[in-house]
Structure formats: structure tokens, C-alpha cells
């Protein structure tokens, strides 16, 4: 069982995996599907960042989606939601529609992100950053901020930083046990994630959790204390996470999660807006990445009566029971 499957299994989800092969037994694609019961509606299934398939081969896409749909139906799900890790392009839209999927009304993960290229040496990566961001990375070092790798033993420290950040910025967080389980499963033995802690004068100022799969690393969670923010610890954290990702052989570092707006709108509004994900765009834009937009969440109803009832409920509340 993968680290992600083990984590979600410990927090209310069931996990199944599907594989699609061609007539000769060649692998075409697969998915890791989470499923759980929703009160009043029954079971819903969700494939985050899945299925894994060649999104330029229509037959493979349809086979992978059909296999995932069949498994979700067998598990008793009234709908399967997929959120592929692929760009928002007409070809992918057409393939999803051919397999019986329609756009889901609620994206689970942010659709738009900034992705930093890790190509070249460290000087090249720094050179692609905006001058102010590069300055802040070096300022943190000059002011005595250091970054160390953490593990499960730092779970309480990390959770306190998350609580401080959530209270300051007004967002919800997972319970402490979730972050403890995450650190136990992902760092350091599994090698697919890392916790970075920025400190100065013996005090933890900020922390960051990143994961890595294949050639892509993702900034997943971040937190900071109220004190010491003038030392710019979060800039140094991102830089150290990029260095870690590059050492692992990653070529991309996904800063994950900015407002779903075109670049012109983002650039026109980032200095005045701080609601939602606008507060982090100003920070993330400085690291020299490019904007990317994923295809978002799509759904295949497997029981129309339950699907329509669930869809009606969605329109009455912002909660959709899929946070993963």
C-alpha cells in the first residue's frame, strides 16, 4: 500500500486500485481510488490526480476511465470523481466526455498553480526568480535562519505552527493526528516526502512539507509562527525544498494553489487582494515559475437518482465531502 493510500485509510477512506490492459496484456493506465460513505447519499469515489495514463492516447484514456468506473460501481459508489494531473486541453476534455464524464461542479484541488523549473544549476534557478524573492532568500541566510529536516518527532511542533497560521489567515486544517500520520508515512523512511523547519535562535519560525513522485515535487503544506516573519524564513524554506527536489532528480517544483485567474488578472490584482488564495500568489509569483492550469474535477454518475440528489445538495452548501 502506498504512503498516500495508508494515510487516507487511517482517516476515513477506503482504497482500491485499478489497472487497464490492452488485448496483449500491455499496461494502458491505472488509478488509485478513494471511496467513503456520505451521509444520506451512500458511497462516493474519488481519484485524486488520476487516472495515470498517456493523455495523448484516446484508447488508453477510455480504457483507464472505464476500469476505474467499473471498480467504483462494484464498490457501491453512486458516482466517480476524477481529477487528472493533466493540462486543461480540448483533447483531454473530449476523451473524458467519450468515457461518460462531465465537469464536476466543485473542484477538490486548486486548478491553477505555479511550476518552477529545476533545470540548470542552482545559480540558474535563483537567476530565474524575481529580484526581491532572491534577495529574501539571502536575507534569511544573512539573518541567521537555518533549515533542518524534520520527521515524525516534530509533529507537535508542526501542528502548533499550523494552528497559528490557520488562526491568522482564517482557514481550516486537519487534526493533529493527520499530520502525525503523514510525517510517519512519508518522511523519512518512505523517501517520498520531507519536512523542512526554519529556525533562528533556537525557535521554530516556519515549516514546509513537500512530496515528490517521479520528476515532480509538490509543495503541499506550509505554516509559520507569528513571530520572526521579518526574517523571511518561508523564502529560505522554499529554496531548500527546491534543492531537495533537485537532488532527488525532480525537474519540476509545483508551488500548488493560486487563484484560478488568467495571468493578466493575477498581476493586476495581487497587490490589493488578499482573500482566498490571493494572499499566497504574491509570495509564489516571485520564484520564477510558469502558470499551469489543470483540467479540474470530472464526474461519471453511476446511480442517477442518488447523483441528482447529491447535486441538489451541492447547490445548497459549499461542502462536497471530498476533501482529500
C-alpha positions in Angstrom: 0.0 0.0 0.0 1.4 3.4 -1.0 2.0 6.1 1.7 -0.9 8.1 0.4 -3.3 5.2 0.5 -2.2 4.3 4.0 -2.7 7.8 5.2 -6.2 8.1 3.7 -7.1 4.7 5.0 -6.3 5.9 8.5 -8.7 8.9 8.1 -12.0 7.6 6.9 -11.4 6.5 3.3 -11.2 3.1 1.7 -8.7 2.5 -1.1 -8.8 0.4 -4.3 -6.6 0.3 -7.3 -7.4 -0.4 -10.9 -5.3 -1.3 -14.0 -6.3 -1.3 -17.6 -4.5 -3.5 -20.1 -4.9 -4.0 -23.9 -5.7 -7.3 -25.6 -2.0 -8.3 -25.4 -1.7 -7.6 -21.7 0.2 -4.3 -22.1 -0.4 -1.7 -19.4 -2.5 1.2 -20.5 -3.3 3.1 -17.3 -4.4 2.9 -13.8 -5.9 4.7 -10.9 -5.9 4.8 -7.1 -9.4 5.4 -6.0 -10.6 6.6 -2.6 -14.1 5.9 -1.6 -16.3 6.5 1.5 -19.8 6.9 2.6 -21.6 10.3 2.6 -24.5 10.7 5.0 -27.9 10.4 3.2 -26.3 9.6 -0.2 -24.2 6.5 0.0 -20.7 5.9 -1.2 -18.8 8.3 -3.4 -15.5 7.5 -5.2 -12.6 9.9 -5.9 -9.4 9.5 -7.9 -7.1 12.4 -7.0 -4.6 13.2 -9.7 -5.9 10.2 -11.6 -6.1 8.1 -13.6 -2.4 7.8 -14.6 -2.4 7.3 -18.3 -1.0 8.7 -21.5 -3.3 11.7 -22.1 -2.4 11.7 -25.8 -3.8 8.2 -26.5 -7.6 8.1 -26.6 -7.9 4.4 -26.4 -5.8 4.2 -23.2 -7.7 7.1 -21.6 -11.1 5.5 -22.2 -9.8 2.1 -21.0 -8.4 3.5 -17.8 -11.5 5.5 -17.1 -13.8 2.5 -17.8 -11.8 0.3 -15.5 -12.0 2.9 -12.7 -15.7 3.4 -13.2 -16.3 -0.4 -13.1 -14.4 -0.7 -9.8 -16.2 2.3 -8.3 -19.5 0.8 -9.2 -18.6 -2.6 -7.8 -17.6 -0.8 -4.5 -21.1 0.6 -4.4 -20.3 4.2 -5.3 -23.1 6.4 -6.8 -20.5 8.5 -8.6 -16.8 8.5 -9.5 -15.0 11.9 -9.4 -11.6 12.0 -11.1 -9.2 14.9 -11.0 -6.4 14.1 -13.6 -2.9 15.5 -13.4 -3.1 16.8 -16.9 -3.4 20.2 -18.6 -6.7 21.9 -19.4 -6.8 21.0 -23.1 -9.6 20.2 -25.6 -8.2 16.7 -26.3 -8.5 15.7 -22.6 -12.0 17.2 -22.4 -13.1 15.1 -25.4 -11.6 11.9 -24.0 -13.4 12.4 -20.7 -16.7 13.1 -22.4 -16.3 10.0 -24.5 -15.9 7.9 -21.3 -19.1 9.4 -19.9 -17.7 12.1 -17.6 -18.9 15.6 -17.3 -17.3 18.6 -15.4 -17.8 18.4 -11.7 -19.3 21.5 -10.1 -16.7 21.6 -7.3 -13.0 21.2 -7.9 -11.4 19.5 -5.0 -7.8 20.7 -5.6 -6.8 24.1 -6.9 -6.8 24.1 -10.7 -4.2 26.7 -11.2 -0.6 26.6 -10.0 2.9 28.0 -10.5 5.5 25.4 -11.5 9.2 26.2 -11.1 11.7 24.6 -13.5 14.6 22.9 -11.7 16.7 22.8 -14.9 20.3 24.1 -14.8 22.4 24.6 -11.7 21.3 26.4 -8.5 22.5 29.7 -9.9 20.2 29.3 -12.9 17.2 28.6 -10.6 18.0 31.6 -8.5 18.5 33.8 -11.5 15.0 33.0 -12.8 13.5 34.3 -9.5 12.3 37.8 -9.2 15.0 40.1 -7.6 13.0 40.6 -4.4 12.5 36.9 -3.8 16.1 36.2 -4.4 17.1 38.9 -2.0 14.7 37.5 0.7 16.3 34.0 0.4 19.7 35.5 1.0 18.4 37.8 3.7 17.1 34.9 5.7 20.5 33.3 5.5 22.2 36.5 6.5 19.9 36.9 9.5 20.9 33.5 10.8 17.9 31.5 9.7 18.8 27.8 9.3 16.7 25.0 7.8 16.7 21.4 9.1 15.0 18.3 8.0 12.3 17.1 10.4 10.4 13.9 10.9 7.5 12.4 13.0 9.1 13.6 16.2 8.4 17.2 15.1 4.6 16.5 14.6 3.6 18.5 17.6 5.8 21.4 16.6 4.4 21.4 13.1 0.8 21.3 14.3 1.3 24.3 16.5 2.7 26.2 13.6 -0.3 25.1 11.5 -2.7 26.3 14.2 -1.1 29.7 14.4 -1.2 30.0 10.6 -4.9 28.9 10.4 -5.9 31.4 13.1 -4.1 34.2 11.4 -5.2 33.5 7.9 -8.7 32.1 8.5 -8.6 28.6 7.0 -9.3 25.1 8.4 -6.7 22.4 9.0 -6.6 18.7 9.5 -6.5 17.3 13.1 -3.1 16.8 14.7 -3.3 13.0 14.1 -3.4 13.6 10.4 -0.1 15.5 10.2 1.5 13.0 12.6 0.4 10.1 10.4 1.6 12.0 7.3 5.1 12.5 8.7 5.3 8.9 9.9 4.3 7.5 6.5 6.1 10.0 4.1 9.3 11.0 6.0 12.0 10.0 6.0 11.9 6.2 5.5 9.5 6.2 2.6 11.6 8.9 0.9 8.6 10.4 -0.9 8.3 13.5 1.3 10.2 15.8 3.5 9.5 18.2 6.4 11.6 21.4 6.4 11.8 23.5 9.6 13.2 27.0 9.6 14.8 28.1 12.9 16.6 31.1 14.4 18.0 31.4 17.9 16.5 28.1 18.9 13.0 29.0 17.8 10.9 27.4 15.0 9.8 30.2 12.7 8.1 28.2 9.9 7.8 24.8 8.3 7.0 23.2 5.0 6.0 19.8 3.8 6.8 18.7 0.2 6.3 15.4 -1.6 8.0 14.0 -4.7 6.9 11.4 -7.2 8.9 10.8 -10.4 10.2 14.0 -11.8 7.7 16.3 -9.9 7.9 17.7 -6.4 4.9 19.4 -4.8 4.7 22.0 -2.0 1.9 20.5 -0.1 1.6 22.2 3.3 3.2 25.3 4.9 3.0 27.0 8.2 4.6 29.9 10.1 4.7 31.4 13.5 3.5 34.9 14.2 7.0 36.0 15.4 10.1 36.2 13.2 8.3 36.8 9.9 10.6 39.7 9.2 13.4 37.2 8.9 11.9 35.8 5.7 12.0 32.1 6.8 9.4 31.0 4.3 11.6 32.1 1.3 14.5 30.1 2.6 12.2 27.1 3.2 11.1 27.0 -0.4 14.6 27.3 -1.7 15.7 24.4 0.5 12.7 22.3 -0.7 13.7 23.0 -4.3 17.3 22.0 -3.6 16.0 18.7 -2.1 13.7 18.1 -5.0 16.6 18.7 -7.5 18.8 16.3 -5.6 16.1 13.6 -5.9 16.1 14.1 -9.7 13.0 16.2 -9.9 12.8 18.6 -12.8 9.6 20.5 -11.7 8.6 22.0 -8.4 4.9 22.7 -8.1 4.1 25.6 -5.7 0.4 24.4 -5.9 -2.6 26.6 -5.4 -3.1 30.1 -6.7 -6.4 31.9 -7.7 -7.9 30.4 -10.8 -7.5 33.5 -13.0 -5.5 34.4 -16.1 -2.1 35.9 -15.6 -3.2 39.4 -16.5 -5.9 39.3 -13.9 -3.5 38.0 -11.3 -0.9 40.6 -12.0 -3.4 43.4 -11.9 -4.9 42.3 -8.5 -2.3 40.7 -6.4 -1.2 43.9 -4.6 -4.7 44.8 -3.5 -6.4 41.4 -2.9 -5.7 39.1 0.0 -8.9 36.9 0.1 -8.7 33.2 -0.6 -5.6 32.2 -2.5 -4.7 35.7 -3.4 -2.7 36.1 -0.3 -0.2 33.5 -1.4 0.0 34.5 -5.1 2.2 37.5 -4.3 4.6 35.2 -2.5 4.7 32.4 -5.0 5.0 34.5 -8.1 8.5 35.6 -7.1 10.0 32.1 -7.5 10.3 32.3 -11.3 7.8 29.7 -12.3 5.2 29.5 -15.0 1.4 29.3 -14.7 -0.3 26.0 -15.4 -4.0 25.1 -15.2 -5.2 21.5 -14.8 -8.3 20.0 -16.3 -10.1 20.0 -12.9 -12.6 17.6 -11.5 -14.9 15.5 -13.7 -17.6 13.1 -12.6 -19.3 10.0 -14.0 -22.7 9.4 -12.3 -23.1 5.7 -11.6 -26.6 6.0 -9.9 -28.6 8.8 -11.5 -31.2 9.2 -8.6 -28.5 9.4 -6.0 -26.4 11.6 -8.2 -29.2 14.1 -8.8 -30.0 14.2 -5.1 -26.3 14.8 -4.2 -26.1 17.5 -6.9 -29.1 19.3 -5.5 -27.5 19.3 -2.1 -24.3 20.7 -3.5 -26.1 23.8 -4.6 -27.3 24.4 -1.1 -23.9 24.1 0.6 -20.2 24.7 -0.2 -19.2 21.4 1.3 -18.9 18.4 -1.0 -17.4 15.7 1.2 -14.3 15.1 -1.0 -11.5 17.0 0.8 -8.5 14.7 0.3 
